[in-house]
Amino acid sequence: MSNNNNVKKTGTIRVQSQQKILAAARTEFVLQGYKGATVQSIADRAELPKANILYYFKNKENIYHAVLENTLEMWDEGIGDIDPSEGPRAAIEKFIDAKVRMSFKYPEASKIYAMEIIQGAQHLKEFARTYQRKWVREKAKLFQRWIDNGEMANVDPVHLIFLIWSATQHYADFETQILTIMNRADYEEDDVEQVIAFLSDLILRGCGLK
């Protein structure tokens, strides 16, 4: 029994250490960019020895890949599967709700992903060609089925997905611009619900679902 407890404890410590490192890395990559960030600066921010960082991730490139993969996993888990039986309204509401909440909760993750794409997606090209392209095609087919059945307006399904992505991630990627215009130091508690309600209403109207 004690051996099992030790294994569980070790596993928990490993996961906690890795999450602490990834959180520190997200901040460093946002502030310094991939080239400017160093393993030492990530270690300093995580308040861990550099040797600990290298034990888990070997080098800076591996840390960066882990940050990107962690971001994509969070988005996938947050959105989950779209159930065809729920209909287009529920699917769009779920999509918008999940993406807005993740943008507000993990703005640094969204910013790093955006910078990676803007810089040519050197570390994500294979992902974009395979998983992401497949995901968009599957969801677009589902939206097209609802369109063909007369359950929603005749909109371009792919551009609908692009619109939801860009509108929801804008609040993370352009956080500084938004807060400056709104003359605030930070987002307020009710901002998330207001943004979800606004985007859901606007996009559902455009899709003929209101």
Backbone as a printed PyTorch tensor [residue, N CA C, xyz], in Angstrom:
tensor([[[  0.8260,  -1.2030,   0.0000],
         [  0.0000,   0.0000,   0.0000],
         [  0.8660,   1.2620,   0.0000]],

        [[  1.9430,   1.2370,   0.8180],
         [  2.8190,   2.4080,   0.9020],
         [  3.4980,   2.6750,  -0.4330]],

        [[  3.8600,   1.6030,  -1.1690],
         [  4.4770,   1.7840,  -2.4850],
         [  3.5240,   2.4780,  -3.4430]],

        [[  2.2420,   2.0700,  -3.4120],
         [  1.2380,   2.6970,  -4.2650],
         [  1.0790,   4.1700,  -3.9210]],

        [[  1.0850,   4.4660,  -2.6230],
         [  0.9630,   5.8540,  -2.1860],
         [  2.1530,   6.6830,  -2.6390]],

        [[  3.3220,   6.0790,  -2.5850],
         [  4.5310,   6.7840,  -3.0210],
         [  4.4890,   7.0680,  -4.5090]],

        [[  3.9960,   6.0960,  -5.2840],
         [  3.8880,   6.2700,  -6.7340],
         [  2.9100,   7.3930,  -7.0530]],

        [[  1.7530,   7.3850,  -6.3420],
         [  0.7490,   8.4300,  -6.5620],
         [  1.2980,   9.8000,  -6.1940]],

        [[  2.0200,   9.8570,  -5.0650],
         [  2.5970,  11.1220,  -4.6140],
         [  3.6160,  11.6350,  -5.6210]],

        [[  4.4520,  10.7240,  -6.1230],
         [  5.4600,  11.1010,  -7.1120],
         [  4.8090,  11.5990,  -8.3930]],

        [[  3.7510,  10.8960,  -8.7980],
         [  3.0290,  11.3090, -10.0070],
         [  2.4030,  12.6710,  -9.8420]],

        [[  1.8380,  12.9320,  -8.6640],
         [  1.2140,  14.2300,  -8.3900],
         [  2.2460,  15.3490,  -8.4050]],

        [[  3.3860,  15.1030,  -7.7740],
         [  4.4540,  16.1080,  -7.7440],
         [  4.9410,  16.4050,  -9.1580]],

        [[  5.0670,  15.3590,  -9.9730],
         [  5.5210,  15.5300, -11.3600],
         [  4.5450,  16.4070, -12.1430]],

        [[  3.2560,  16.1070, -12.0250],
         [  2.2330,  16.8790, -12.7430],
         [  2.2280,  18.3250, -12.2650]],

        [[  2.3090,  18.5240, -10.9550],
         [  2.3070,  19.8790, -10.4030],
         [  3.5260,  20.6680, -10.8650]],

        [[  4.6780,  20.0190, -10.8810],
         [  5.9050,  20.6790, -11.3290],
         [  5.8140,  21.0570, -12.8060]],

        [[  5.3120,  20.1490, -13.6180],
         [  5.1850,  20.4190, -15.0490],
         [  4.2130,  21.5600, -15.3090]],

        [[  3.0880,  21.5790, -14.5820],
         [  2.1130,  22.6580, -14.7620],
         [  2.6940,  24.0010, -14.3270]],

        [[  3.4890,  23.9850, -13.2600],
         [  4.1450,  25.2070, -12.7920],
         [  5.1320,  25.7180, -13.8330]],

        [[  5.8640,  24.7950, -14.4420],
         [  6.8270,  25.1640, -15.4820],
         [  6.1010,  25.7230, -16.7080]],

        [[  5.0300,  25.0690, -17.1230],
         [  4.2850,  25.5230, -18.3060],
         [  3.6520,  26.8910, -18.0700]],

        [[  3.1630,  27.1350, -16.8630],
         [  2.5860,  28.4430, -16.5390],
         [  3.6540,  29.5340, -16.6330]],

        [[  4.8310,  29.2510, -16.0990],
         [  5.9350,  30.2090, -16.1720],
         [  6.3830,  30.4080, -17.6180]],

        [[  6.4160,  29.3230, -18.3730],
         [  6.8380,  29.3930, -19.7740],
         [  5.8600,  30.2160, -20.6020]],

        [[  4.5630,  30.0600, -20.3530],
         [  3.5720,  30.8600, -21.0930],
         [  3.8480,  32.3500, -20.9090]],

        [[  4.1090,  32.7440, -19.6790],
         [  4.3770,  34.1590, -19.4050],
         [  5.6540,  34.6190, -20.1010]],

        [[  6.7150,  33.8220, -20.0260],
         [  7.9820,  34.1940, -20.6540],
         [  7.8660,  34.2860, -22.1720]],

        [[  7.1630,  33.3350, -22.7800],
         [  7.0270,  33.3580, -24.2450],
         [  6.1850,  34.5430, -24.7080]],

        [[  5.2100,  34.9460, -23.9010],
         [  4.4030,  36.1170, -24.2500],
         [  5.2420,  37.3890, -24.1240]],

        [[  6.0090,  37.5090, -23.0420],
         [  6.7850,  38.7210, -22.7890],
         [  8.0340,  38.8260, -23.6630]],

        [[  8.7010,  37.6940, -23.9030],
         [  9.9970,  37.7170, -24.5910],
         [  9.9680,  37.1230, -25.9970]],

        [[  8.8760,  36.4200, -26.3520],
         [  8.8540,  35.7110, -27.6170],
         [  9.6620,  34.4280, -27.5070]],

        [[  9.5730,  33.5830, -28.5230],
         [ 10.2980,  32.3110, -28.4720],
         [ 11.8050,  32.5300, -28.4200]],

        [[ 12.3000,  33.4520, -29.2460],
         [ 13.7530,  33.6690, -29.3170],
         [ 14.2790,  34.3000, -28.0340]],

        [[ 13.5220,  35.2160, -27.4510],
         [ 14.0020,  35.9400, -26.2790],
         [ 13.9330,  35.1460, -24.9860]],

        [[ 12.9820,  34.2500, -24.8930],
         [ 12.8300,  33.4470, -23.6730],
         [ 13.9730,  32.4440, -23.5670]],

        [[ 14.3950,  32.1680, -22.3500],
         [ 15.4600,  31.1810, -22.1170],
         [ 14.9940,  30.1810, -21.0580]],

        [[ 15.6640,  29.0570, -21.0330],
         [ 15.3450,  28.0570, -20.0120],
         [ 15.5840,  28.6450, -18.6240]],

        [[ 16.6410,  29.4540, -18.4870],
         [ 16.9570,  30.0620, -17.1940],
         [ 15.8650,  31.0440, -16.7660]],

        [[ 15.3600,  31.8470, -17.7070],
         [ 14.3160,  32.8140, -17.3490],
         [ 13.0270,  32.0960, -16.9560]],

        [[ 12.7540,  30.9810, -17.6110],
         [ 11.5700,  30.1780, -17.2600],
         [ 11.7550,  29.5700, -15.8770]],

        [[ 12.9560,  29.0830, -15.6040],
         [ 13.2520,  28.5080, -14.2920],
         [ 13.1250,  29.5580, -13.1940]],

        [[ 13.6310,  30.7660, -13.4720],
         [ 13.5430,  31.8490, -12.4850],
         [ 12.0890,  32.2010, -12.1870]],

        [[ 11.2740,  32.2840, -13.2220],
         [  9.8630,  32.6360, -13.0320],
         [  9.1210,  31.5190, -12.3070]],

        [[  9.4770,  30.2800, -12.5940],
         [  8.8320,  29.1360, -11.9380],
         [  9.3760,  28.9040, -10.5270]],

        [[ 10.4730,  29.6150, -10.2110],
         [ 11.1400,  29.4550,  -8.9120],
         [ 11.5830,  28.0070,  -8.6990]],

        [[ 12.1850,  27.4690,  -9.7480],
         [ 12.7150,  26.1100,  -9.7130],
         [ 14.1330,  26.1210, -10.2740]],

        [[ 14.9740,  25.1840,  -9.8770],
         [ 16.3140,  25.1020, -10.4600],
         [ 16.2310,  24.8040, -11.9570]],

        [[ 17.1650,  25.3360, -12.7080],
         [ 17.2040,  25.0860, -14.1460],
         [ 17.2750,  23.5930, -14.4310]],

        [[ 17.9920,  22.8660, -13.5870],
         [ 18.1280,  21.4150, -13.7730],
         [ 16.7690,  20.7080, -13.7260]],

        [[ 15.8540,  21.2140, -12.8880],
         [ 14.5120,  20.6350, -12.8140],
         [ 13.7560,  20.8220, -14.1190]],

        [[ 13.9070,  21.9930, -14.7120],
         [ 13.2310,  22.2840, -15.9890],
         [ 13.7320,  21.3270, -17.0590]],

        [[ 15.0490,  21.1730, -17.1320],
         [ 15.6520,  20.3180, -18.1570],
         [ 15.3560,  18.8410, -17.8990]],

        [[ 15.1400,  18.4790, -16.6640],
         [ 14.7900,  17.0930, -16.3360],
         [ 13.4600,  16.7120, -16.9750]],

        [[ 12.5020,  17.6400, -16.9450],
         [ 11.1720,  17.3610, -17.4860],
         [ 11.0680,  17.6050, -18.9930]],

        [[ 11.7960,  18.6100, -19.5100],
         [ 11.5700,  19.0220, -20.9030],
         [ 12.8090,  19.0280, -21.8040]],

        [[ 13.9840,  18.7760, -21.2750],
         [ 15.2230,  18.6340, -22.0560],
         [ 15.7530,  19.9490, -22.6350]],

        [[ 14.8880,  20.7370, -23.3110],
         [ 15.3500,  21.9910, -23.9120],
         [ 14.1750,  22.9630, -24.1100]],

        [[ 14.5000,  24.1690, -24.5670],
         [ 13.4780,  25.2160, -24.7320],
         [ 12.4380,  24.8310, -25.7800]],

        [[ 12.8820,  24.2120, -26.8580],
         [ 11.9470,  23.8280, -27.9130],
         [ 10.8920,  22.8530, -27.3880]],

        [[ 11.3100,  21.9140, -26.5610],
         [ 10.3600,  20.9640, -25.9850],
         [  9.3510,  21.6600, -25.0620]],

        [[  9.8400,  22.6600, -24.3280],
         [  8.9300,  23.4320, -23.4620],
         [  7.8920,  24.1460, -24.3210]],

        [[  8.3510,  24.7590, -25.4070],
         [  7.4550,  25.5090, -26.3020],
         [  6.4110,  24.5820, -26.9210]],

        [[  6.8490,  23.4280, -27.3700],
         [  5.9160,  22.4420, -27.9320],
         [  4.8890,  22.0210, -26.8830]],

        [[  5.3460,  21.8400, -25.6640],
         [  4.4430,  21.4270, -24.5800],
         [  3.4120,  22.5110, -24.2900]],

        [[  3.8320,  23.7690, -24.3420],
         [  2.9050,  24.8920, -24.1200],
         [  1.8330,  24.9070, -25.2040]],

        [[  2.2420,  24.7390, -26.4590],
         [  1.2900,  24.7310, -27.5770],
         [  0.3330,  23.5480, -27.4740]],

        [[  0.8850,  22.3730, -27.1870],
         [  0.0540,  21.1720, -27.0650],
         [ -0.9320,  21.3090, -25.9040]],

        [[ -0.4770,  21.8760, -24.8060],
         [ -1.3260,  22.0880, -23.6440],
         [ -2.4750,  23.0450, -23.9810]],

        [[ -2.1820,  24.0620, -24.7620],
         [ -3.2110,  25.0240, -25.1850],
         [ -4.2730,  24.3460, -26.0330]],

        [[ -3.8480,  23.5530, -27.0000],
         [ -4.7770,  22.8730, -27.8920],
         [ -5.6120,  21.8430, -27.1370]],

        [[ -4.9900,  21.1640, -26.1800],
         [ -5.7230,  20.1950, -25.3600],
         [ -6.7980,  20.8870, -24.5240]],

        [[ -6.4690,  22.0570, -23.9710],
         [ -7.4460,  22.8090, -23.1810],
         [ -8.6320,  23.2130, -24.0360]],

        [[ -8.3550,  23.6840, -25.2650],
         [ -9.4410,  24.0930, -26.1570],
         [-10.3120,  22.9010, -26.5310]],

        [[ -9.6740,  21.7770, -26.8310],
         [-10.4270,  20.5720, -27.2030],
         [-11.3290,  20.1100, -26.0610]],

        [[-10.7640,  20.0730, -24.8670],
         [-11.5350,  19.6160, -23.7060],
         [-12.6660,  20.5900, -23.3890]],

        [[-12.3810,  21.8830, -23.5540],
         [-13.3960,  22.8900, -23.2540],
         [-14.5740,  22.8440, -24.2070]],

        [[-14.2830,  22.6700, -25.4910],
         [-15.3520,  22.6270, -26.4980],
         [-16.0170,  21.2640, -26.5100]],

        [[-15.1970,  20.2120, -26.4240],
         [-15.7370,  18.8600, -26.4320],
         [-16.3590,  18.5050, -27.7740]],

        [[-17.1160,  17.4380, -27.7770],
         [-17.7840,  17.0010, -29.0000],
         [-19.0990,  17.7450, -29.1820]],

        [[-19.3980,  18.0970, -30.4160],
         [-20.6780,  18.7140, -30.7380],
         [-21.6500,  17.6060, -31.0920]],

        [[-22.7130,  17.4930, -30.3360],
         [-23.7090,  16.4380, -30.5330],
         [-24.7050,  16.8650, -31.6080]],

        [[-24.7650,  16.1410, -32.7360],
         [-25.6840,  16.5040, -33.8230],
         [-27.1370,  16.5920, -33.3610]],

        [[-27.5010,  15.7900, -32.3660],
         [-28.8960,  15.7730, -31.9140],
         [-29.2770,  17.0410, -31.1540]],

        [[-28.2810,  17.8170, -30.6880],
         [-28.5690,  19.0290, -29.9280],
         [-29.0060,  20.1780, -30.8310]],

        [[-28.6740,  20.0840, -32.1130],
         [-29.0610,  21.1340, -33.0430],
         [-28.0590,  22.2700, -33.1080]],

        [[-28.1700,  23.1360, -34.1240],
         [-27.1800,  24.1960, -34.3530],
         [-27.1280,  25.2590, -33.2670]],

        [[-28.2750,  25.6200, -32.7030],
         [-28.2870,  26.6630, -31.6750],
         [-27.4510,  26.2410, -30.4640]],

        [[-27.6980,  25.0410, -29.9480],
         [-26.9650,  24.5540, -28.7820],
         [-25.4840,  24.4110, -29.0990]],

        [[-25.1640,  23.9470, -30.3120],
         [-23.7660,  23.7600, -30.7000],
         [-23.0150,  25.0870, -30.7350]],

        [[-23.6230,  26.1110, -31.3240],
         [-22.9820,  27.4200, -31.4240],
         [-22.8350,  28.0550, -30.0500]],

        [[-23.8710,  27.9460, -29.2290],
         [-23.8060,  28.4930, -27.8690],
         [-22.6950,  27.8230, -27.0660]],

        [[-22.5710,  26.5160, -27.1820],
         [-21.5430,  25.7640, -26.4680],
         [-20.1530,  26.1640, -26.9440]],

        [[-19.9920,  26.2940, -28.2440],
         [-18.7270,  26.6670, -28.8580],
         [-18.2840,  28.0380, -28.3520]],

        [[-19.1820,  29.0170, -28.4240],
         [-18.8570,  30.3860, -28.0120],
         [-18.5610,  30.4420, -26.5140]],

        [[-19.3910,  29.8030, -25.7260],
         [-19.2240,  29.8120, -24.2710],
         [-17.8550,  29.2660, -23.8690]],

        [[-17.4880,  28.1210, -24.4380],
         [-16.2110,  27.4940, -24.0870],
         [-15.0260,  28.3550, -24.4940]],

        [[-15.0710,  28.8950, -25.7190],
         [-13.9340,  29.6720, -26.2130],
         [-13.7700,  30.9950, -25.4710]],

        [[-14.8820,  31.6470, -25.1250],
         [-14.7790,  32.9070, -24.3790],
         [-14.1870,  32.6540, -22.9930]],

        [[-14.6890,  31.6330, -22.3170],
         [-14.2020,  31.3450, -20.9630],
         [-12.7150,  31.0000, -20.9740]],

        [[-12.2670,  30.2740, -21.9750],
         [-10.8460,  29.9350, -22.0480],
         [ -9.9910,  31.1540, -22.3840]],

        [[-10.5190,  32.0580, -23.1980],
         [ -9.7770,  33.2690, -23.5360],
         [ -9.5570,  34.1450, -22.3090]],

        [[-10.5680,  34.2290, -21.4620],
         [-10.4440,  35.0370, -20.2520],
         [ -9.5940,  34.3360, -19.1920]],

        [[ -9.7000,  33.0120, -19.1120],
         [ -8.9820,  32.2630, -18.0820],
         [ -7.5250,  32.0220, -18.4490]],

        [[ -7.2510,  31.8010, -19.7420],
         [ -5.8880,  31.4970, -20.1850],
         [ -5.4780,  32.4370, -21.3280]],

        [[ -5.4380,  33.7500, -21.0910],
         [ -5.1040,  34.6820, -22.1730],
         [ -3.7040,  34.4840, -22.7380]],

        [[ -2.7550,  34.1090, -21.8880],
         [ -1.3820,  33.9350, -22.3620],
         [ -1.2820,  32.7750, -23.3440]],

        [[ -2.0310,  31.7040, -23.0830],
         [ -2.0160,  30.5540, -23.9870],
         [ -2.5120,  30.9580, -25.3650]],

        [[ -3.5840,  31.7550, -25.3940],
         [ -4.1450,  32.2060, -26.6720],
         [ -3.1680,  33.1200, -27.4120]],

        [[ -2.4880,  33.9950, -26.6740],
         [ -1.5380,  34.9220, -27.2980],
         [ -0.3640,  34.1650, -27.9310]],

        [[  0.1390,  33.1600, -27.2260],
         [  1.2580,  32.3740, -27.7630],
         [  0.8370,  31.6530, -29.0320]],

        [[ -0.3660,  31.0660, -29.0010],
         [ -0.8780,  30.3680, -30.1830],
         [ -1.0030,  31.3540, -31.3540]],

        [[ -1.5390,  32.5510, -31.0840],
         [ -1.7080,  33.5560, -32.1380],
         [ -0.3610,  33.9670, -32.7220]],

        [[  0.6310,  34.1910, -31.8540],
         [  1.9680,  34.5690, -32.3300],
         [  2.5840,  33.4630, -33.1760]],

        [[  2.3680,  32.2150, -32.7660],
         [  2.8890,  31.0810, -33.5250],
         [  2.2890,  31.0540, -34.9290]],

        [[  0.9960,  31.2710, -35.0340],
         [  0.3250,  31.2680, -36.3360],
         [  0.7990,  32.4380, -37.1880]],

        [[  0.8890,  33.6340, -36.5890],
         [  1.3250,  34.8290, -37.3200],
         [  2.7340,  34.6480, -37.8810]],

        [[  3.5680,  33.9370, -37.1300],
         [  4.9590,  33.7310, -37.5470],
         [  5.1390,  32.5310, -38.4780]],

        [[  4.0310,  32.0070, -38.9880],
         [  4.1150,  30.9470, -39.9870],
         [  3.8770,  29.5480, -39.4780]],

        [[  3.5190,  29.4180, -38.2230],
         [  3.1880,  28.1080, -37.6250],
         [  4.2920,  27.0750, -37.8350]],

        [[  5.5330,  27.4830, -37.6070],
         [  6.6550,  26.5730, -37.8190],
         [  6.5610,  25.3260, -36.9460]],

        [[  6.0060,  25.4760, -35.7460],
         [  5.9200,  24.3450, -34.8270],
         [  4.5620,  23.6560, -34.8750]],

        [[  3.6550,  24.1930, -35.6970],
         [  2.2940,  23.6470, -35.7340],
         [  1.8280,  23.2480, -37.1320]],

        [[  2.7350,  23.2640, -38.1020],
         [  2.3230,  22.9850, -39.4790],
         [  1.6820,  21.6120, -39.6250]],

        [[  2.2960,  20.6120, -39.0230],
         [  1.7580,  19.2600, -39.1420],
         [  0.4090,  19.1620, -38.4590]],

        [[  0.2670,  19.8140, -37.3180],
         [ -1.0060,  19.8180, -36.6020],
         [ -2.0890,  20.4820, -37.4490]],

        [[ -1.7450,  21.6240, -38.0740],
         [ -2.7270,  22.3440, -38.8890],
         [ -3.1550,  21.5120, -40.0930]],

        [[ -2.2090,  20.7670, -40.6810],
         [ -2.5290,  19.9680, -41.8670],
         [ -3.3820,  18.7560, -41.5200]],

        [[ -3.2030,  18.2240, -40.3480],
         [ -3.8760,  16.9750, -40.0010],
         [ -5.0640,  17.2000, -39.0840]],

        [[ -4.8020,  17.2860, -37.7920],
         [ -5.8960,  17.3290, -36.8240],
         [ -6.8100,  18.5390, -37.0200]],

        [[ -6.2270,  19.7540, -37.0990],
         [ -7.0590,  20.9550, -37.1470],
         [ -7.8910,  21.0140, -38.4280]],

        [[ -7.2870,  20.6560, -39.5460],
         [ -8.0370,  20.6510, -40.8090],
         [ -9.1760,  19.6440, -40.7460]],

        [[ -8.9010,  18.4760, -40.1720],
         [ -9.9320,  17.4470, -40.0340],
         [-11.0580,  17.9180, -39.1150]],

        [[-10.6900,  18.5690, -38.0070],
         [-11.6920,  19.0670, -37.0550],
         [-12.6230,  20.0710, -37.7240]],

        [[-12.0540,  21.0170, -38.4600],
         [-12.8610,  22.0460, -39.1310],
         [-13.7680,  21.4120, -40.1770]],

        [[-13.2350,  20.4770, -40.9590],
         [-14.0510,  19.8370, -41.9990],
         [-15.2270,  19.0770, -41.3950]],

        [[-14.9760,  18.3710, -40.2850],
         [-16.0530,  17.6080, -39.6420],
         [-17.1490,  18.5310, -39.1220]],

        [[-16.7600,  19.6200, -38.4600],
         [-17.7460,  20.5550, -37.9140],
         [-18.4620,  21.2940, -39.0300]],

        [[-17.7360,  21.6080, -40.1130],
         [-18.3600,  22.2910, -41.2460],
         [-19.4210,  21.4040, -41.9050]],

        [[-19.1210,  20.1220, -42.0130],
         [-20.1040,  19.1840, -42.5790],
         [-21.3620,  19.1190, -41.7260]],

        [[-21.1770,  19.1640, -40.4180],
         [-22.3140,  19.1200, -39.5100],
         [-23.1740,  20.3730, -39.6610]],

        [[-22.5350,  21.5380, -39.7050],
         [-23.2760,  22.7840, -39.9160],
         [-23.9830,  22.7640, -41.2770]],

        [[-23.3110,  22.2350, -42.3030],
         [-23.9050,  22.1710, -43.6370],
         [-25.1300,  21.2650, -43.6360]],

        [[-25.0970,  20.1970, -42.8670],
         [-26.2440,  19.3000, -42.7600],
         [-27.4460,  20.0450, -42.1670]],

        [[-27.1760,  20.8400, -41.1230],
         [-28.2500,  21.6220, -40.5230],
         [-28.7850,  22.6590, -41.5090]],

        [[-27.8850,  23.2460, -42.3090],
         [-28.3040,  24.2230, -43.3290],
         [-29.1870,  23.5470, -44.3660]],

        [[-28.7490,  22.3880, -44.8560],
         [-29.5050,  21.6540, -45.8750],
         [-30.8750,  21.2150, -45.3610]],

        [[-30.9560,  20.9670, -44.0470],
         [-32.2370,  20.5510, -43.4450],
         [-33.1250,  21.7400, -43.0880]],

        [[-32.6360,  22.9520, -43.3730],
         [-33.4200,  24.1460, -43.0710],
         [-33.4380,  24.5220, -41.6020]],

        [[-32.4720,  24.0110, -40.8390],
         [-32.4440,  24.2750, -39.3980],
         [-31.6880,  25.5570, -39.0540]],

        [[-30.9740,  26.1200, -40.0240],
         [-30.2710,  27.3890, -39.8140],
         [-30.0800,  28.0630, -41.1640]],

        [[-29.6950,  29.3320, -41.1370],
         [-29.5310,  30.1000, -42.3690],
         [-28.3930,  29.5440, -43.2100]],

        [[-28.4150,  29.8780, -44.4940],
         [-27.4050,  29.4000, -45.4260],
         [-26.1440,  30.2660, -45.3220]],

        [[-25.3240,  29.9570, -44.3270],
         [-24.0600,  30.6670, -44.1330],
         [-22.9150,  29.7230, -44.4900]],

        [[-21.7390,  30.2900, -44.7350],
         [-20.5670,  29.4640, -45.0290],
         [-20.0750,  28.8450, -43.7240]],

        [[-20.1360,  27.5130, -43.5660],
         [-19.7760,  26.8630, -42.3040],
         [-18.3340,  27.1030, -41.8660]],

        [[-17.4090,  27.0900, -42.8180],
         [-16.0020,  27.2810, -42.4710],
         [-15.7640,  28.6940, -41.9590]],

        [[-16.3500,  29.6820, -42.6480],
         [-16.1720,  31.0670, -42.1990],
         [-16.9010,  31.3200, -40.8870]],

        [[-17.9530,  30.5780, -40.6140],
         [-18.6300,  30.6740, -39.3260],
         [-17.6770,  30.2380, -38.2110]],

        [[-16.9670,  29.1460, -38.4320],
         [-15.9910,  28.6680, -37.4450],
         [-14.8710,  29.6910, -37.2700]],

        [[-14.3770,  30.2450, -38.3930],
         [-13.3330,  31.2710, -38.3210],
         [-13.8230,  32.4690, -37.5080]],

        [[-15.0740,  32.8680, -37.7270],
         [-15.6450,  34.0150, -37.0250],
         [-15.6900,  33.7770, -35.5130]],

        [[-16.1310,  32.5990, -35.1220],
         [-16.2150,  32.2800, -33.6910],
         [-14.8160,  32.2530, -33.0770]],

        [[-13.8680,  31.6480, -33.7790],
         [-12.4850,  31.6290, -33.2930],
         [-11.9710,  33.0530, -33.0630]],

        [[-12.0690,  33.8800, -34.1020],
         [-11.4830,  35.2190, -34.0360],
         [-12.1970,  36.1070, -33.0180]],

        [[-13.5300,  36.0360, -32.9730],
         [-14.2840,  36.8990, -32.0670],
         [-14.0170,  36.5530, -30.6060]],

        [[-13.9150,  35.2780, -30.3030],
         [-13.7120,  34.8690, -28.9100],
         [-12.2650,  35.0700, -28.4650]],

        [[-11.3160,  34.7760, -29.3230],
         [ -9.9050,  34.9010, -28.9480],
         [ -9.4370,  36.3490, -28.9360]],

        [[-10.2020,  37.2340, -29.5680],
         [ -9.8410,  38.6510, -29.5990],
         [ -9.6770,  39.2080, -28.1830]],

        [[-10.5020,  38.7490, -27.2590],
         [-10.4690,  39.2730, -25.8950],
         [ -9.2080,  38.8450, -25.1340]],

        [[ -8.5440,  37.8250, -25.6190],
         [ -7.2630,  37.4170, -25.0360],
         [ -6.1070,  38.0430, -25.8090]],

        [[ -6.1200,  37.8890, -27.1230],
         [ -4.9980,  38.3220, -27.9510],
         [ -4.8140,  39.8380, -27.9450]],

        [[ -5.9150,  40.5910, -27.8570],
         [ -5.8480,  42.0530, -27.8760],
         [ -6.3260,  42.6400, -26.5500]],

        [[ -6.0140,  41.9250, -25.4810],
         [ -6.4260,  42.3240, -24.1340],
         [ -5.9810,  43.7500, -23.8010]],

        [[ -4.7320,  44.0750, -24.0910],
         [ -4.1990,  45.4010, -23.7710],
         [ -4.9650,  46.4940, -24.5050]],

        [[ -5.2320,  46.2820, -25.7850],
         [ -5.9690,  47.2620, -26.5850],
         [ -7.3780,  47.4780, -26.0300]],

        [[ -8.0660,  46.3870, -25.7210],
         [ -9.4350,  46.4760, -25.2160],
         [ -9.4810,  47.2120, -23.8840]],

        [[ -8.5940,  46.8560, -22.9600],
         [ -8.5840,  47.4860, -21.6410],
         [ -8.2080,  48.9610, -21.7400]],

        [[ -7.3180,  49.2980, -22.6650],
         [ -6.9290,  50.7040, -22.8540],
         [ -8.1210,  51.5120, -23.3510]],

        [[ -8.8240,  50.9840, -24.3440],
         [ -9.9860,  51.6820, -24.8960],
         [-11.0890,  51.8320, -23.8450]],

        [[-11.2610,  50.7880, -23.0200],
         [-12.3010,  50.8080, -21.9910],
         [-11.8400,  51.5150, -20.7110]],

        [[-10.5790,  51.9960, -20.7310],
         [-10.0090,  52.7280, -19.5870],
         [-10.0820,  51.9020, -18.3070]],

        [[ -9.5740,  50.6660, -18.3990],
         [ -9.5650,  49.7650, -17.2450],
         [ -8.1800,  49.1710, -17.0590]],

        [[ -7.9290,  48.7100, -15.8330],
         [ -6.6660,  48.0280, -15.5500],
         [ -6.7860,  46.5340, -15.7940]],

        [[ -8.0150,  46.0180, -15.6960],
         [ -8.2310,  44.5820, -15.8640],
         [ -9.6940,  44.3340, -16.2080]],

        [[ -9.9810,  43.0990, -16.6540],
         [-11.3650,  42.7210, -16.9050],
         [-12.1010,  42.6050, -15.5760]],

        [[-13.4120,  42.8250, -15.6240],
         [-14.2390,  42.6990, -14.4300],
         [-14.9780,  41.3690, -14.4370]],

        [[-15.5340,  40.9930, -13.2860],
         [-16.1310,  39.6710, -13.1120],
         [-17.2580,  39.3860, -14.1000]],

        [[-18.0800,  40.3780, -14.3880],
         [-19.2310,  40.1280, -15.2540],
         [-18.9220,  40.2710, -16.7380]],

        [[-17.6680,  40.5840, -17.0780],
         [-17.3020,  40.7450, -18.4900],
         [-17.4900,  39.4490, -19.2780]],

        [[-17.1230,  38.3190, -18.6860],
         [-17.2240,  37.0280, -19.3790],
         [-18.6600,  36.7660, -19.8080]],

        [[-19.5950,  36.9100, -18.8840],
         [-20.9960,  36.6380, -19.1900],
         [-21.5350,  37.6190, -20.2250]],

        [[-21.1160,  38.8830, -20.1340],
         [-21.5720,  39.8860, -21.0960],
         [-21.0750,  39.5710, -22.5080]],

        [[-19.8080,  39.1880, -22.6030],
         [-19.2320,  38.8600, -23.9170],
         [-19.9110,  37.6250, -24.4970]],

        [[-20.1140,  36.5890, -23.6720],
         [-20.7880,  35.3800, -24.1430],
         [-22.1870,  35.7120, -24.6480]],

        [[-22.9370,  36.5050, -23.8770],
         [-24.3030,  36.8690, -24.2620],
         [-24.3110,  37.6800, -25.5510]],

        [[-23.3900,  38.6440, -25.6710],
         [-23.3450,  39.5030, -26.8600],
         [-23.0010,  38.7050, -28.1120]],

        [[-21.9080,  37.9310, -28.0500],
         [-21.4780,  37.1730, -29.2280],
         [-22.5020,  36.0990, -29.6040]],

        [[-23.0710,  35.4420, -28.6130],
         [-24.0810,  34.4080, -28.8900],
         [-25.2790,  35.0210, -29.5910]],

        [[-25.7590,  36.1410, -29.0820],
         [-26.9330,  36.8110, -29.6860],
         [-26.6410,  37.2470, -31.1130]],

        [[-25.4960,  37.8690, -31.3190],
         [-25.1350,  38.3890, -32.6510],
         [-24.9680,  37.2650, -33.6560]],

        [[-24.2160,  36.2330, -33.2960],
         [-23.9430,  35.1460, -34.2310],
         [-25.1690,  34.2740, -34.4740]],

        [[-25.9520,  34.0320, -33.4450],
         [-27.1900,  33.2570, -33.6250],
         [-28.1570,  33.9930, -34.5460]],

        [[-28.2450,  35.3240, -34.4100],
         [-29.0900,  36.1150, -35.3100],
         [-28.6150,  35.9770, -36.7510]],

        [[-27.3020,  36.0460, -36.9390],
         [-26.7420,  35.9360, -38.2820],
         [-26.9650,  34.5740, -38.9050]],

        [[-27.1520,  33.5610, -38.0390],
         [-27.3970,  32.1980, -38.5120],
         [-28.8870,  31.8650, -38.5760]],

        [[-29.7190,  32.9050, -38.3640],
         [-31.1640,  32.6850, -38.4310],
         [-31.7100,  31.8310, -37.3040]],

        [[-31.0640,  31.8940, -36.1480],
         [-31.4720,  31.0570, -35.0300],
         [-32.1030,  31.8540, -33.8960]],

        [[-32.4690,  33.1160, -34.1920],
         [-33.1600,  33.9490, -33.1980],
         [-34.2210,  34.7710, -33.8890]]])
